[in-house]
Amino acid sequence: MGGFCVVDKYASLSLQRHEAGHSLQNILLGPLMPFLVAIPSAVRYWYREYQVKKKKKLRGELPPYESIWFEGWATRLGNKYF
């Protein structure tokens, strides 16, 4: 799928870098990307949103966003190369 990312035009620099890191993961992982990163990342994001909105948890009560390997890796890649 190549190295691309889509973010809102008002996205913070840290979010832009994180998503750029996902684009590098896309290049490195190729056809495995949806199964190893994209789908788990989307499920995890929406589960966290559910926890905050429906279960009334504070974001600080949840594990850090980068605590799972593929999110931490995306952040490190984005910070290093962008």
Backbone torsions as a table, in degrees:
resi	resn	phi	psi	omega
1	MET	NA	-18.6	175.6
2	GLY	90.7	-178.9	-177.0
3	GLY	-97.6	91.6	177.3
4	PHE	-143.8	159.0	173.4
5	CYS	-148.3	154.8	179.7
6	VAL	-123.6	123.7	176.7
7	VAL	-136.2	159.9	174.8
8	ASP	-63.5	147.3	-178.2
9	LYS	-65.7	-14.7	177.8
10	TYR	-101.6	12.1	-178.6
11	ALA	-63.2	142.0	178.5
12	SER	-67.2	161.3	178.8
13	LEU	-61.1	-39.0	-179.9
14	SER	-65.4	-37.9	177.1
15	LEU	-68.5	-40.8	177.6
16	GLN	-60.0	-43.5	178.9
17	ARG	-65.2	-42.7	179.1
18	HIS	-59.9	-47.1	-179.5
19	GLU	-67.4	-33.9	174.1
20	ALA	-63.9	-35.3	174.7
21	GLY	-61.4	-39.6	175.4
22	HIS	-63.3	-34.5	178.5
23	SER	-66.3	-35.9	175.8
24	LEU	-68.7	-37.7	174.7
25	GLN	-59.7	-39.1	179.0
26	ASN	-58.9	-43.6	178.5
27	ILE	-65.7	-44.3	-176.2
28	LEU	-70.9	-37.7	-174.1
29	LEU	-94.7	-18.2	177.6
30	GLY	55.0	-128.3	-174.8
31	PRO	-67.7	-11.3	177.1
32	LEU	-83.1	-14.5	-176.2
33	MET	-52.5	-48.7	-179.1
34	PRO	-58.6	-37.5	-174.5
35	PHE	-83.7	-34.4	-177.7
36	LEU	-89.2	-28.4	-173.7
37	VAL	-128.8	-57.2	-169.1
38	ALA	-60.6	-53.3	-178.3
39	ILE	-67.0	-49.1	177.3
40	PRO	-59.4	-36.2	179.9
41	SER	-65.7	-45.3	179.4
42	ALA	-63.7	-44.8	178.9
43	VAL	-61.8	-44.5	-179.3
44	ARG	-64.3	-43.1	179.4
45	TYR	-59.0	-51.4	-176.8
46	TRP	-69.2	-30.6	175.0
47	TYR	-65.5	-41.3	177.8
48	ARG	-63.7	-41.5	177.2
49	GLU	-61.7	-41.3	176.6
50	TYR	-59.8	-44.9	179.8
51	GLN	-59.5	-40.3	-178.2
52	VAL	-74.4	-46.4	-172.6
53	LYS	-82.1	-40.4	-175.7
54	LYS	-96.5	-38.3	-178.6
55	LYS	-91.5	-4.6	176.5
56	LYS	59.8	34.2	175.4
57	LYS	-84.8	149.7	174.0
58	LEU	-82.2	146.7	179.6
59	ARG	-57.4	-32.8	178.8
60	GLY	-67.6	-17.5	178.0
61	GLU	-82.3	-17.8	-179.7
62	LEU	-85.8	157.2	175.3
63	PRO	-59.7	150.1	177.6
64	PRO	-53.7	144.3	-175.9
65	TYR	-57.0	-38.7	-177.6
66	GLU	-82.7	6.3	-176.3
67	SER	-71.8	-17.8	175.7
68	ILE	-94.3	143.9	-166.6
69	TRP	-54.5	-43.5	-173.3
70	PHE	-73.3	-27.8	177.1
71	GLU	-77.5	-42.6	177.0
72	GLY	-62.3	-40.5	178.6
73	TRP	-63.6	-42.9	179.4
74	ALA	-61.2	-42.7	179.6
75	THR	-64.8	-44.9	179.8
76	ARG	-63.1	-43.0	178.7
77	LEU	-62.9	-46.3	-179.2
78	GLY	-62.2	-42.3	179.3
79	ASN	-67.4	-33.6	-177.7
80	LYS	-76.4	-40.0	-170.6
81	TYR	-106.8	-5.1	-178.2
82	PHE	-131.1	NA	NA
